Amino acid sequence: MPTLLMPVELELRTESQPVSRFTGRRVHFIGIGGCGMSGLARMLLDAGALVTGSDTKPSGVTRDLEERGVVISYTQVGSLLTADVDLVVRTAAIAETNTEYQAAKTMGLRQIKYAQLLGQVMAERFGIAVCGTHGKSTTTAMISYALLHCGADPSFVIGGTVRQLGGGSRSGAGDAFVVEACEYDRSFHNLRPRVAVMTNIEADHLDCYPGGIPEIVESFRMFAAKVPTDGLIVANADDSNVRKALAECRAPVEWLRLDLGQREAARQTGGFIQDAGGPPVPRWVVRVTGVSMGCYSGDVLREGQTVAQLSLSVAGVHNLFNAAAAVAACAAYGVDPRRAAEALGSFAGVDRRMTEVGRCNGATVVDDYGHHPTEIRTTLLALRERYRPLRLLCVFQPHQHSRTRFLLEDFAESFAHADQTIVPDIYFVRDSEAERQRVSSADLVRKIRQHGREALHLSGFGDIIAYLREHARPGDLVVTMGAGNVWEIARAVAGEPA
């Protein structure tokens, strides 16, 4: 597996961390063990804040914070709250009925959500935010990885674990702050980035956006409006919804296009590209030059001139686009595109993004976070290119009943590159009980079969694990997919602890 090289000195930017408004302030985090919350806690500690927190149980993350002097309670009843606490921060997962939240409210302490604090911390730094329905975590990680290679010493918060970066968050000494900007609950409206990357826009989180694509596009338009006129947006020129969102944007936009070439375009059946051709003329183009074991190479052109070459260690042509977007974002920060592209050649990916777990009966076992039809389609194609399996067995755990119901037809069409799809019960989160009764995994299996693909519904994980142990054979590829706990199946069949 590629490893992180020692960073080189950054030539064009020498700024260090700015003076912070949080210096000397007392800040308490409810749910401090989360990836984003712990990352912000570290950043505030480094800025001179006095940090306390709570969580439901100890972890490696909380132990690390405790070693740095953070006092953490594991009861979440408000035992660490005092009248001199300046700010209480809670994650979106903390309900208003939470005992500690209610205690802070009774004491009259100022409270904000995680996304609000993220925006306040970003306002003090050179913020780089990555938004889009797909590719956010990977592109955010790529930018962070390249900046770290090139000596920028960035801070970052990524919505996934990146082993090469030591986790999903970091407090660096430089002024760059790279974050994943999520559209769910419109939380990215709290951010104030200098540079934004917009990868694509599709229908998702329809429980939050009942108006569908028009409402989602409007939400992205509002996010883009947060970028100042002296900032920059790197955007997908091939996505019509992105173009709509940026039609009246005041900030400068540098459009990026993926040039597949006619032969490669014919091989791609779906993916992150919504439509080709038409305006605008891109400033950046990444042109496919080759593919080896599913990993793509390409020339990066800026205004028609080749400025870098990418040769990736992660599979899928969509990752060539993500890498080019990362190069463009790094260039906006002041990094030579050639050096950023060289760094990305050793980037090994985000955990649960086509992550190889082990073997089962000689079959390769892979785990992936994909939970949207486009992600499924694109990932399965990339896995076929990478592994060239005799059979591809996909265990897909639908995430949310509402998402499954809204996108049922799209889901049914997304398994064209799987020889067999095994569907456990839908992962139940956020939906109402009434929504839960409106659709089931059996409905999805029936739809997949109607599209001529083999599929079966096995309700429990135990049944699926037993099935795979019986039926997987050498030359097969087994992939578990979904945003829930389906990864437990991959670990179990590969003989790893869950």
Wavefront OBJ file of the C-alpha trace (Angstrom):
o trace
v 0.000 0.000 0.000
v 1.354 3.469 -0.848
v 2.577 5.385 2.173
v 2.770 9.069 2.969
v 6.054 10.587 1.845
v 7.871 13.215 3.856
v 6.463 16.650 2.954
v 8.535 19.134 1.024
v 8.680 22.845 1.702
v 5.826 24.949 0.345
v 7.145 27.732 -1.848
v 4.235 30.122 -2.379
v 2.478 30.370 0.993
v 4.109 30.837 4.389
v 1.170 31.950 6.552
v 0.762 30.276 9.939
v -2.307 29.896 12.117
v -4.119 33.189 12.691
v -4.908 34.660 16.078
v -8.128 32.964 17.198
v -11.251 34.297 18.846
v -11.282 31.079 20.891
v -7.998 31.763 22.692
v -8.635 31.620 26.427
v -12.300 30.684 25.972
v -13.889 27.708 27.736
v -15.555 25.397 25.181
v -17.444 22.192 26.029
v -18.146 19.539 23.359
v -21.149 17.211 23.731
v -20.130 14.175 21.671
v -16.424 15.028 21.591
v -15.399 11.568 20.366
v -16.764 12.049 16.853
v -14.351 12.575 13.964
v -15.346 16.159 13.230
v -15.896 17.166 16.846
v -12.563 15.764 18.000
v -10.824 17.505 15.101
v -12.300 20.859 16.065
v -11.468 20.194 19.715
v -7.815 19.711 18.772
v -7.810 22.865 16.675
v -9.280 24.904 19.534
v -6.762 23.403 21.955
v -3.948 24.473 19.646
v -5.519 27.945 19.468
v -5.348 28.238 23.245
v -8.941 27.368 24.199
v -9.803 25.524 27.410
v -11.627 22.396 26.220
v -13.823 19.893 28.046
v -16.225 17.332 26.622
v -18.478 14.349 27.019
v -19.234 11.155 25.147
v -21.076 7.899 25.703
v -17.951 5.732 26.020
v -14.146 5.950 25.874
v -12.307 5.444 22.593
v -8.870 5.905 21.125
v -9.914 9.406 20.100
v -11.087 10.416 23.567
v -8.005 8.899 25.183
v -5.809 10.975 22.870
v -7.675 14.133 23.889
v -7.388 13.210 27.559
v -3.626 12.813 27.133
v -3.621 16.399 25.904
v -5.327 17.540 29.070
v -8.992 17.505 28.026
v -11.329 16.460 30.837
v -14.059 14.177 29.445
v -17.185 12.834 31.124
v -18.806 9.592 29.958
v -22.152 10.162 31.648
v -23.456 13.103 29.567
v -25.436 14.519 32.478
v -23.708 17.912 32.556
v -21.257 17.237 35.398
v -18.553 19.352 33.699
v -20.790 22.319 32.933
v -20.107 25.451 34.951
v -21.247 29.037 34.709
v -17.912 30.129 33.212
v -18.262 27.903 30.121
v -18.318 30.306 27.161
v -19.663 27.919 24.544
v -21.320 24.487 24.358
v -21.070 22.626 21.063
v -23.158 19.580 20.163
v -23.224 17.232 17.222
v -26.297 16.899 15.020
v -26.781 13.448 16.572
v -27.423 14.956 20.015
v -31.183 15.342 20.423
v -32.711 18.257 22.276
v -33.903 15.771 24.894
v -30.283 14.963 25.791
v -29.750 15.485 29.534
v -26.524 17.443 29.108
v -28.010 19.670 26.427
v -30.956 20.415 28.677
v -28.607 21.163 31.596
v -26.680 23.659 29.479
v -29.940 25.223 28.367
v -31.144 25.552 31.988
v -27.852 27.240 32.927
v -28.268 29.729 30.096
v -25.000 28.734 28.419
v -24.479 29.733 24.796
v -24.933 26.725 22.500
v -24.243 26.060 18.836
v -24.167 23.008 16.568
v -21.027 21.433 15.160
v -21.565 22.878 11.672
v -21.787 26.392 13.084
v -18.501 26.013 14.937
v -16.939 24.545 11.802
v -17.877 27.725 9.949
v -16.513 29.980 12.707
v -13.175 28.174 12.756
v -13.011 28.255 8.957
v -13.602 32.024 8.943
v -10.253 32.455 10.697
v -8.329 30.460 8.091
v -7.890 29.821 4.389
v -10.920 27.563 4.015
v -11.213 24.960 1.272
v -14.609 23.222 1.228
v -15.635 20.296 -0.985
v -19.334 19.843 -1.743
v -21.294 17.546 -4.036
v -23.570 14.533 -3.918
v -20.628 12.180 -4.562
v -16.874 12.292 -4.103
v -16.738 14.716 -1.169
v -14.725 12.556 1.224
v -12.241 11.357 -1.374
v -11.649 14.802 -2.877
v -11.314 16.387 0.579
v -8.806 13.702 1.530
v -6.883 14.174 -1.725
v -6.552 17.922 -1.171
v -5.448 17.400 2.432
v -2.964 14.709 1.413
v -1.440 16.809 -1.374
v -1.167 19.916 0.817
v 0.510 17.897 3.550
v 2.977 16.451 1.024
v 3.788 19.930 -0.227
v 4.556 21.350 3.213
v 1.399 23.364 3.865
v 0.714 21.597 7.216
v -3.086 21.872 6.813
v -5.899 21.234 9.233
v -8.744 19.122 7.888
v -12.008 17.409 8.718
v -12.937 14.504 6.431
v -16.093 12.404 6.619
v -14.148 9.159 6.717
v -10.961 7.589 8.023
v -7.794 8.064 5.958
v -5.075 5.820 7.312
v -2.311 7.682 5.486
v -3.405 10.874 7.255
v -3.725 9.296 10.684
v -7.527 9.442 10.742
v -10.249 11.775 9.548
v -9.184 15.048 11.136
v -6.045 16.977 11.980
v -4.951 20.237 13.563
v -2.059 21.602 11.541
v 0.176 24.617 12.064
v -0.616 26.184 8.694
v -3.517 28.431 7.750
v -5.185 25.969 5.322
v -8.365 24.295 6.601
v -9.894 21.647 4.311
v -13.386 20.371 5.090
v -16.059 18.155 3.629
v -19.141 20.329 3.071
v -22.317 18.265 3.494
v -25.635 19.405 2.043
v -27.720 17.343 4.486
v -29.820 19.643 6.682
v -28.165 22.488 4.742
v -25.266 22.342 7.190
v -22.806 23.595 4.545
v -24.551 26.965 4.633
v -22.603 27.602 7.846
v -19.252 27.519 6.036
v -17.274 30.486 4.682
v -14.652 29.009 2.333
v -12.159 30.952 0.249
v -12.077 28.044 -2.214
v -14.936 25.633 -2.902
v -15.018 22.480 -5.020
v -18.379 21.369 -6.438
v -18.136 17.824 -7.770
v -21.716 17.050 -8.883
v -25.364 17.463 -7.876
v -27.961 14.687 -7.890
v -31.152 13.843 -6.052
v -30.384 12.686 -2.519
v -31.463 13.437 1.064
v -34.983 13.850 -0.232
v -36.253 13.669 3.343
v -34.479 16.992 3.775
v -35.238 18.299 0.257
v -38.835 17.272 -0.521
v -38.829 19.637 -3.502
v -36.306 17.422 -5.271
v -33.599 18.609 -7.638
v -34.780 22.264 -7.887
v -34.609 22.604 -4.099
v -31.233 20.844 -3.957
v -29.781 23.028 -6.715
v -30.997 26.111 -4.857
v -29.278 24.895 -1.689
v -25.993 24.496 -3.561
v -26.498 27.952 -5.082
v -26.811 29.381 -1.574
v -23.618 27.598 -0.522
v -21.755 28.988 -3.545
v -22.909 32.468 -2.539
v -20.820 32.076 0.656
v -17.618 32.135 -1.418
v -16.304 35.725 -1.613
v -15.687 37.536 -4.871
v -11.939 37.252 -4.280
v -12.308 33.511 -3.703
v -12.717 30.694 -6.213
v -15.017 27.784 -7.087
v -13.702 24.718 -8.938
v -16.727 23.101 -10.581
v -17.715 20.155 -12.759
v -18.375 21.521 -16.239
v -20.078 18.272 -17.289
v -22.850 18.430 -14.688
v -25.919 20.410 -15.754
v -27.147 20.800 -12.175
v -23.807 22.283 -11.125
v -24.056 24.713 -14.009
v -27.538 25.737 -12.864
v -26.353 26.240 -9.290
v -23.527 28.519 -10.449
v -25.392 30.366 -13.214
v -25.453 33.642 -11.273
v -22.495 33.070 -8.985
v -20.518 36.194 -8.094
v -17.335 34.350 -7.174
v -14.970 33.343 -9.984
v -15.565 29.819 -11.301
v -12.890 27.609 -12.813
v -14.662 24.844 -14.706
v -13.167 21.352 -14.878
v -13.953 18.717 -17.501
v -13.034 15.037 -17.670
v -12.016 14.118 -21.242
v -12.509 10.367 -21.587
v -11.749 10.125 -25.267
v -14.205 8.379 -27.575
v -13.048 4.849 -26.812
v -13.083 5.286 -23.045
v -16.417 7.141 -23.127
v -17.987 4.158 -24.851
v -16.843 1.896 -21.979
v -18.457 4.018 -19.289
v -22.106 3.164 -18.617
v -23.181 5.749 -16.089
v -21.096 7.455 -13.483
v -20.511 10.886 -12.106
v -20.730 12.636 -15.491
v -24.224 13.933 -16.053
v -23.950 15.237 -19.584
v -21.174 16.183 -21.968
v -20.796 19.102 -24.311
v -22.265 22.569 -24.195
v -21.055 25.559 -22.208
v -19.038 26.510 -20.308
v -15.521 26.327 -21.732
v -13.419 24.706 -19.010
v -10.226 26.244 -17.689
v -9.126 22.806 -16.463
v -9.289 19.513 -18.382
v -8.072 16.114 -17.262
v -7.523 13.863 -20.270
v -7.391 10.084 -19.840
v -4.074 8.691 -21.086
v -4.199 5.149 -19.729
v -5.580 2.644 -17.250
v -3.860 -0.181 -15.387
v -5.776 -2.585 -13.148
v -8.617 -0.074 -12.965
v -6.363 2.835 -11.912
v -6.348 5.737 -14.350
v -3.654 8.081 -15.607
v -4.246 11.423 -17.248
v -2.811 14.749 -18.316
v -4.015 17.812 -16.421
v -4.406 20.806 -18.705
v -4.933 24.414 -17.638
v -6.035 26.741 -20.419
v -4.930 24.150 -22.967
v -1.434 23.647 -21.573
v -0.366 20.480 -19.784
v 0.639 21.420 -16.235
v 0.698 18.007 -14.544
v 0.346 14.262 -15.022
v -1.753 12.099 -12.728
v -1.098 8.387 -12.235
v -3.399 7.106 -9.519
v -3.243 4.220 -7.078
v -7.020 4.272 -6.511
v -9.392 2.701 -9.017
v -12.096 4.320 -11.117
v -12.181 7.050 -13.725
v -14.293 9.122 -11.319
v -11.243 9.312 -9.065
v -9.246 10.822 -11.927
v -11.782 13.653 -11.929
v -11.615 13.928 -8.132
v -7.819 14.095 -8.267
v -7.861 16.802 -10.943
v -10.285 18.829 -8.816
v -7.872 18.417 -5.895
v -4.986 19.647 -8.052
v -7.001 22.717 -9.067
v -7.892 23.457 -5.428
v -4.259 23.106 -4.360
v -3.239 25.454 -7.172
v -5.710 28.026 -5.817
v -3.877 27.800 -2.486
v -0.544 28.365 -4.211
v 0.807 24.864 -4.775
v 2.429 23.940 -8.091
v -0.063 21.619 -9.886
v 2.780 19.309 -10.879
v 3.828 18.774 -7.273
v 0.241 18.246 -6.108
v -0.320 15.671 -8.868
v 2.898 13.841 -7.986
v 1.781 13.605 -4.369
v -1.586 12.140 -5.342
v 0.117 9.259 -7.120
v 0.679 7.607 -3.724
v -2.763 8.384 -2.285
v -4.345 5.058 -1.259
v -7.904 6.191 -0.592
v -10.425 6.717 2.183
v -11.499 3.827 4.379
v -14.662 2.105 3.114
v -14.039 3.341 -0.435
v -13.266 0.132 -2.365
v -11.240 -1.024 0.652
v -9.825 -4.537 0.377
v -10.626 -6.438 3.570
v -9.339 -9.976 2.971
v -10.307 -13.334 1.491
v -13.161 -15.822 1.765
v -12.706 -19.257 0.144
v -10.144 -17.673 -2.200
v -12.518 -14.846 -3.182
v -11.415 -11.248 -2.615
v -13.551 -9.303 -0.132
v -13.952 -5.527 -0.525
v -15.993 -3.011 1.462
v -17.442 0.278 0.207
v -19.565 3.148 1.532
v -21.629 3.567 -1.660
v -25.301 4.105 -0.823
v -26.660 6.078 -3.806
v -27.467 4.550 -7.227
v -24.776 6.550 -9.026
v -22.169 5.566 -6.452
v -23.142 1.901 -6.752
v -23.003 1.935 -10.543
v -19.666 3.747 -10.655
v -18.030 1.688 -7.919
v -19.087 -1.682 -9.339
v -17.664 -0.721 -12.732
v -14.407 0.412 -11.117
v -14.182 -2.840 -9.150
v -14.705 -4.895 -12.296
v -11.871 -2.991 -13.972
v -9.637 -3.364 -10.917
v -10.127 -7.056 -10.132
v -11.579 -8.590 -13.336
v -13.484 -11.179 -11.265
v -15.107 -14.340 -12.554
v -18.189 -13.300 -10.559
v -18.991 -10.135 -8.644
v -21.220 -10.743 -5.611
v -22.578 -7.513 -4.143
v -24.095 -7.321 -0.666
v -25.980 -4.028 -0.636
v -27.559 -2.689 2.541
v -30.058 0.077 1.662
v -29.622 3.131 3.907
v -32.899 4.745 5.003
v -36.349 3.689 3.894
v -37.104 7.129 2.478
v -34.018 7.127 0.228
v -34.835 3.596 -0.934
v -38.422 4.529 -1.761
v -37.594 7.823 -3.501
v -34.831 6.275 -5.650
v -36.192 2.734 -5.999
v -36.117 2.608 -9.801
v -32.611 4.089 -9.932
v -31.415 1.580 -7.349
v -32.906 -1.275 -9.352
v -30.894 -0.238 -12.426
v -27.623 0.364 -10.575
v -26.516 -3.274 -10.168
v -25.852 -3.979 -13.852
v -22.190 -4.782 -13.114
v -22.997 -7.289 -10.345
v -23.566 -10.959 -11.136
v -25.603 -11.346 -7.963
v -26.949 -8.807 -5.477
v -27.772 -9.861 -1.914
v -29.925 -7.413 0.044
v -30.336 -7.468 3.839
v -33.026 -5.454 5.603
v -32.932 -1.679 5.136
v -30.791 0.200 7.650
v -33.318 2.124 9.709
v -32.199 5.641 10.626
v -33.970 9.011 10.901
v -37.143 7.792 9.158
v -40.533 7.537 10.829
v -42.203 4.210 11.531
v -44.802 5.089 8.870
v -42.021 5.535 6.292
v -40.552 2.239 7.388
v -43.748 0.447 6.389
v -43.825 1.916 2.881
v -40.878 0.048 1.349
v -38.791 -3.044 2.069
v -35.675 -4.807 0.819
v -37.952 -7.378 -0.828
v -39.379 -4.555 -2.972
v -35.886 -3.643 -4.131
v -35.014 -7.278 -4.909
v -38.142 -7.612 -7.049
v -37.204 -4.459 -8.971
v -33.635 -5.659 -9.545
v -34.962 -8.946 -10.930
v -37.286 -7.048 -13.247
v -34.157 -5.508 -14.767
v -32.834 -8.963 -15.553
v -30.308 -9.233 -12.743
v -29.996 -11.959 -10.123
v -30.895 -10.826 -6.603
v -32.075 -12.276 -3.315
v -33.231 -10.938 0.028
v -31.583 -12.436 3.119
v -32.873 -10.568 6.133
v -30.140 -11.050 8.717
v -26.383 -10.676 8.587
v -25.883 -14.210 9.918
v -27.727 -15.695 6.940
v -25.671 -13.608 4.502
v -22.374 -14.564 6.138
v -23.326 -18.255 5.971
v -24.401 -17.869 2.314
v -21.126 -16.242 1.293
v -19.033 -18.815 3.139
v -20.892 -21.518 1.248
v -20.999 -19.948 -2.217
v -17.918 -17.720 -2.613
v -15.115 -19.354 -4.581
v -11.671 -18.511 -6.018
v -11.818 -15.798 -8.663
v -14.921 -14.167 -7.175
v -15.099 -10.652 -5.819
v -17.373 -10.055 -2.834
v -18.207 -6.413 -2.130
v -20.269 -5.106 0.775
v -21.837 -1.706 0.110
v -23.824 0.766 2.158
v -23.646 3.597 4.685
v -24.855 1.473 7.592
v -23.127 -1.414 9.371
v -22.834 -3.759 6.372
v -19.038 -3.605 6.773
v -19.494 -6.101 9.604
v -20.315 -8.761 6.993
v -17.077 -8.119 5.103
v -15.039 -8.384 8.296
v -16.837 -11.573 9.328
v -16.446 -13.463 6.050
v -12.818 -12.342 5.758
v -12.126 -13.636 9.256
v -11.396 -10.202 10.755
v -12.918 -8.917 14.019
v -15.944 -6.652 13.456
l 1 2 3 4 5 6 7 8 9 10 11 12 13 14 15 16 17 18 19 20 21 22 23 24 25 26 27 28 29 30 31 32 33 34 35 36 37 38 39 40 41 42 43 44 45 46 47 48 49 50 51 52 53 54 55 56 57 58 59 60 61 62 63 64 65 66 67 68 69 70 71 72 73 74 75 76 77 78 79 80 81 82 83 84 85 86 87 88 89 90 91 92 93 94 95 96 97 98 99 100 101 102 103 104 105 106 107 108 109 110 111 112 113 114 115 116 117 118 119 120 121 122 123 124 125 126 127 128 129 130 131 132 133 134 135 136 137 138 139 140 141 142 143 144 145 146 147 148 149 150 151 152 153 154 155 156 157 158 159 160 161 162 163 164 165 166 167 168 169 170 171 172 173 174 175 176 177 178 179 180 181 182 183 184 185 186 187 188 189 190 191 192 193 194 195 196 197 198 199 200 201 202 203 204 205 206 207 208 209 210 211 212 213 214 215 216 217 218 219 220 221 222 223 224 225 226 227 228 229 230 231 232 233 234 235 236 237 238 239 240 241 242 243 244 245 246 247 248 249 250 251 252 253 254 255 256 257 258 259 260 261 262 263 264 265 266 267 268 269 270 271 272 273 274 275 276 277 278 279 280 281 282 283 284 285 286 287 288 289 290 291 292 293 294 295 296 297 298 299 300 301 302 303 304 305 306 307 308 309 310 311 312 313 314 315 316 317 318 319 320 321 322 323 324 325 326 327 328 329 330 331 332 333 334 335 336 337 338 339 340 341 342 343 344 345 346 347 348 349 350 351 352 353 354 355 356 357 358 359 360 361 362 363 364 365 366 367 368 369 370 371 372 373 374 375 376 377 378 379 380 381 382 383 384 385 386 387 388 389 390 391 392 393 394 395 396 397 398 399 400 401 402 403 404 405 406 407 408 409 410 411 412 413 414 415 416 417 418 419 420 421 422 423 424 425 426 427 428 429 430 431 432 433 434 435 436 437 438 439 440 441 442 443 444 445 446 447 448 449 450 451 452 453 454 455 456 457 458 459 460 461 462 463 464 465 466 467 468 469 470 471 472 473 474 475 476 477 478 479 480 481 482 483 484 485 486 487 488 489 490 491 492 493 494 495 496 497 498
